[in-house]
Amino acid sequence: MGFPEAATGAGTALLTDHYELTMLASALADETADRPCVFEVFARRLPDGRRYGVVAGTGRVLDSIADFRFTDAELSQLEATAVVDDATLSWLADYSFSGNIDGYAEGELYFPGSPILTVTGAFGDAVVLETLILSILNHDSAIASAAARMSGAAHGRPIIEMGGRRTHEWAAVAAARAAYLAGFATTSNLEAGRRYGIPTRGTVAHAFMLLHDSEEEAFRAQVGKMGADTTLLVDTYDITKGIETAVRVAGTELGAIRIDSGDVGPLARRAREQLDALGAKDTRIVVSGDLDEHAIAALRAEPVDAYGVGTSVVTGSGAPTAGMVYKLVEVDGKPVAKRSAHKESRGGRKSALRRHRSTGTAVEEVIWTAASEVPEQGPHDHELQIPLVRDGRTVDDLPTLDDARQRLRRALVSLPWEGLKLSHGEPAIPTVFV
């Protein structure tokens, strides 16, 4: 089982927007399609209430661009529906991206105006990638940004991603990857485990409990197959009786119990007392059921050992898109900019660095254009963009998914403490344009 063709990049008509091909056809007709251009991906603002964003999906973008081709079937569809003319069909038949891409590494933080991705190439080469790039980055960055807040609220306690039933089947795989990047410990999504090497975990649902004539029979069946270290779901009927039965069946070596409903804070407290009284002092308590970062933070003082999060993480916890845009900022080496009210862009190719105090705390993000004087870089500062694609080929030895997890962990530690609050506020550090 894998992503369908349209989700991997092999066969891409469904990942290209109609208006992109309209621009391409028009540019081919007036011979401007070959003009050298620079496009940038950035967010004008962070989602409401957020103090930082997390870059995620870059690896998926690069894989998709490497495979970005128009197959015979897609070209036939475009011809039959008269989306483009014969000249454009001929151009698309030979398409493969041949330009350069630079950008923030996965796991890096971003702020309003950060040049998250810079695509350099002929107008035609770059313009057809807009929907592909934005659809991946906007989704994955939204999920990772939400998951990072949840991981911070969990304060070191592991979180299981279990949102596969709450979103599109292929979005669920991408969401599991983004959540893992942002600090989740495991996923219940087996395709994400196969594709990305993410550790997978899972227990039973209430259906398994209801299948059996008694709760004890269900527990015995699960323990008999999975061993005493399994996680037993104890809230199908009565939690107190469920815990008693679970320990009787599995013994004091029972791995964990899961509570999936009710006021989980007080329930976890009583469950801990009961488990300890029964001698199951090492049995862990896992809670799930409509948790988000605020609910997790509220449970910090409770005897909870792990969390299961579904709906809120795969939907971005109220911010399902990162709000990134893909804008043309340079043509023939000259800056160009959009001036529409509330949708302005800054012309010129950008570079960025993040300044830090000697203590490691980030203080600002400095962004400059080729026409600006390059800011002096201090001993604790670092430039943010790295090469990703050169002459159409993905750069060797790019950071891995585990590298991205570590990068994000370091980046979050570098934020001022106010930037980690879950309450509304300004971005954690200011963006300065020079």
N, C-alpha and C positions, 0 to 999 in steps of 0.2 A: 504494500500500500504506500503510495506517495502522492505528492502534489500532482494535480492534473496539469496537462501541458501548459495551459494559460497561466498557471500559478508559478511555474518555474522559469518562464521566459522563453521556452521553446515553442514558438507560435504565439504571436504577440498582438494580433489585431485587437483582442479584447482588452489589452493593457495600453492601448493608444486611444486618445480621445479624438473624436471627429474633427474638432476645431484645430488640433495639431496638424492633421493631414490637410486641412483647408489652407493653413498657413504655409505648409510645405509646398503644396501644389502651386500656390500663388508666387512663392519665392522662386521656385524653379522656373516659372513662366517669365518672370522679370529678371532672372539671372542674379538674384541676391542670395540664393540658398548657400552659396559658397563663401559668403563674407565671414571672416573670422569673428567669433563672438565669445562672450563670457556670460554664462548664466550662474546665478547664485540661489541657493536655498537658505532661507532664514525665516524667523518668526518675528512679526512686528511686535508682538506682546506675548506674555505667558498666559495660559488659561487662568480664569478668575480664581484667585485664592492661592495660586502657586508661586513659590519663591525661586524655583529653579526648574529647568527641564533637563531630561536625560536623553542623549543621543543614542538611538537604537535602530537597528535595521540596516545599517551600512553594509554589513556582510551580505545580507539578502539582496540589497541593491546591486552590489558588484556582481554577484552570481547571475542575477537576472539580466544585467546589461551584457555580460559575456555571452549569454545565450540569445540575446535579442535579435530575432530574425522573423521575417514575414514568410510563411510557408506558402506553398502552392495553393493550399485550401483557402488561406486567408486572402491571398491575392485574387483568387477567383471570386470570393465573396465581395471584395471591394469593387471588382470589375462589374459584377452582376448588379450591385446596388448603386453603381455610378457615384461612389463616394469621391473618387479621384479619376483623373484622365490617364491615358496610356503612358504618357511621359513619366508621370509620378509612379505608376505601377512598375515601370521598368526600373526606376530609381530604387524603389522599395525592395525589389527582387534581389538587388545586390547589396542591401544595407547591412553594415555592421559598424558599430561605433569605432571611430579611429582617433578620437581626441584624448584629452587629459582630464583627470578628475583629482582634485585635492579636497580634503575635508577634515572635520573633527573625527577623531577615532571613536569607535563605539565605546560607550561607557563614560564619555566625557560629558560634562555639564554644558548647557548652553543657556543664553539669556537673550532678551530682546535685541535683535540686530546681529546676533552672532552669525558669521558666514559659515554655516554648518557644512555646506557642500558647494564647491566651485567647479563648474563644468565648462571646459574650454574646447572649442572646436568650431567647425563650420555651422552656420545657422541651422541648416537642414539636419545635420548629424545630431545636434543638441536638442532641437525643439521637439523632436518626436519622443524624447525620453521623459518629458515633464510629468505625465500622468503616472508612468511607471515609478519614477523616483518618489514623487509626492505620496502616492498611495501607500508605499512601504514605509517611508520615514514618518509620515503623519500617524499611521497606525502604531507602529512599533515604539516610537518615541512617547506617544501618549500612554501606552501600556507600561513602559519602563518607568516613566515619570511617576505614575500612580503606584507602581510596585515598590519603587524606592522609598516613597513616603510610608508605605505599609511596613517595609523591612525596618525602617528607622523606628517606627512606633513599636515594633515587636522587640526591639532592644536585645537582639541576639537570639531570641527564640526562633526556631525554624518555622517557615511558612510553606505549606503545600499548595501549589497552584492546581485548582480543580474546577476550572471554568469552561471545560470543553462543551458542556451541554447548554451553555448560555450565550453562544455566539456562532457565527458561521463555521462550518467544520474545518476549513483551511485557515481561517483567521485564528482559530483556537490553537493551531500548531505554532503560528507566528507569535501569538500572545504568550504561550508557554516559554518560548525562547526569550522574549523580551523580559518576562517576569524573572526568569532564572538569571539573566544578565544583571537585573536590578537587585539581586540578593535572595530571591526565593530559593529554598533548599532543594525542592523536588517538584515534579509535576505528575499528575495522574494520566497525562496524555502520552500514550505509547508511541504515536508517530513522532512526537517531539523528542522522545527518548531515542528512537531509532535514528532520526535524521540528524540530531544535534548532540547526541551523547549526554542528554540531561538525565540525572537519576530519576527513576519513576517509583512512585509509591501509591498505594491505594488500599482501601478496606471495603467492607460491604455496605450496601444501601439497605433501607428499611424493607425493600422487597424481599431480600434474603431472609430477614427475620420473619416476615409475614408468610413466607413459603412454608415454614415449619409449623408443626402443631403446637410447639411451645418455644419460648425464648431459650430454654435450656438446650433443647434439641438443636437449635440453630447455632448456639455457642459451641456445643460439642462437635458439630460438623465442621465448623470453621477451625477450631483448635486442633481437631484430629488431622486436618489437611495442612494447615499453615503453621502449627506449633504454638506453644504458649506465648511466644513473643509477638503474636499478632495483636491487632487493635480491634476490640469488640465494641460494637455500637450498642449503648446501654439505655437509650431513651425512647425506644419504640413503644414501651408501655409505661412502666414506673421505674424511674431512674434508681431509686434506692434498692428496689428488688433486683433490678438489672445488674447493679454493681455486685450485690451479694451473690447472685447466680454466676456472674462472670468469674469471680474469684474462686467460687466453689468448683467451677468447671476447669479453669486454667491453672488454679493454684496461685500462690503469692508471687510467682514468676511471670504473671501476666504482663505483657509488654505495655499495653495502653488501653484506655477506654476512650471512646469518642462521644461527645455531647453535641447534638446537631440542632437543638431547638430550645426554646425557653429563654429565661434570663440567665445566660451562661455564666455570668460572674458569680452570683450566689450559688448556683448549681455546682460550679467547679470547686468552690470553697467547701461545700458539704461533701462533695465527692472525695476531695482530698482527705478530709477527716475520716470518712468511712473507710477508704482504702487503707489508710494508716492503721485504723483500729482493727482491720481484718488481717494486718500483717503484710499487705502489699505496698510497702513503703516506696518501692522503686517503680511502681506502675505509673506510667505517664498519663497526663490528661490532655487530650486533643479536643479543641472546640472548633465548630464550623457553623455555618448558617448565616448568610447575609452579612458577613463581616466586611468592614472597610478600615481605612487607616484610623479613623476616629474611634470606632468600636474597639480596635486592637489596642489603641492607646489607653482607652478606659479600662482595659483588662490587665494593664501592666502590673498592678498590685495583687492580682489574683493568682492562685496556684495553677496557672495554665502553662503547659510545657510546649505546645505547638498549636498552630492555627491552620485551618483549611479555608482558603479564600477562592471564591468562584466568580460570581457575577460582577462584583465591583472591580476586580482587576482586569478582566477581559473587556470591560467597557470603559476603562480609563478612570474609574471612580468619579464619574461626573464630567470628565473632560475626554470624550472619545476621540478627539483629534488634537494634534499638537499645534494646528493652525499655521503650519509652515507654507511658504509660497516659493515659487520658482520664477525668478525674474531676470530678464535681460539687463545687464549692467554695463556692457561694453561692446562696441562694434568697431571693428578696424582700429582697435587700440584707443578709441575715444570713449569716455564715459557717457552713458545714457541713463536717464532716470524718469520714472513715472511721477507725475505731479498731482494726480487725482486726490481730492480731499480725503483724508483718513486712510489712504492707501499709497502713501508716498514710498518711493524707494530711493536709495542713495546710489548715485552712479559710480562706476569704477570698480575694478577688481579689488577685493578686500583681503587683508591679512589680519591676524589677531594674536594677541598674547594675553596671558593672565598674570597679573602682578600679585605677589605674595609678600607678607612680612617675613622676617627672619624666623618667626615661630611657625611658619607654614600656612598661616591664615590668609585666604584670598581676600584681596581688597578691591580689585576692579578688573574689568575686561577692557583692554585697549584695542580699538579697531582702526586701521588706517588703509588708505588707498595707495596705489602706485604713485599718484601725484603728490602724496603727502610725504613729509619727512619721516623716515623710519624712527619710531621711538626708541630711546635707549633702553636696553634690556638689563635689568638688575640681576644679581646672582641667584635670586629665588624665583625669578619669572620664567615662564616657558611659553613658546609659541604653540598654537593650538592646531593648526592644520598640518596634515601629513600627506605625502603623495599616496594616491590610491590606484590610479590608472595612468599609464603612459603609453601614448600612441595606440590606444585601444586595448592594451593588455593590462590585466590586473597586476599590480606590483607584487613581487614575491615577499614572503615572510611577513604578511600583515598580522596585526594582533588577532589572537584567537578569542573565542567566546569567553573562555576563562580569564584571559588577559583583560577583557572588557569588564568582567566582574571585579577584578582587583583594581582596575583604574577607577571605576565608580566609587568603590569603597574609599580609596585615597582622596578622591575629589570631594566626597561628602564630608570627610574629616576636615578638609581644608576650609569649609564654609564657616563664616561667623555663626555663633550659636543661634542668633535670631533667624538665620536662614533655614534652620531645620524645624522651625515651628510649623504646626499644622494650621495655625490661624491665618487669616488674611493679612497681607502685608506687601511691601515692595520687594522686588527681586533681591536675592541674597547679597549680590554685589552689583554695583552700577556698571553700565556699559558706557565707555567714553570713546567718542569718535574724534580722531585727530586728522 
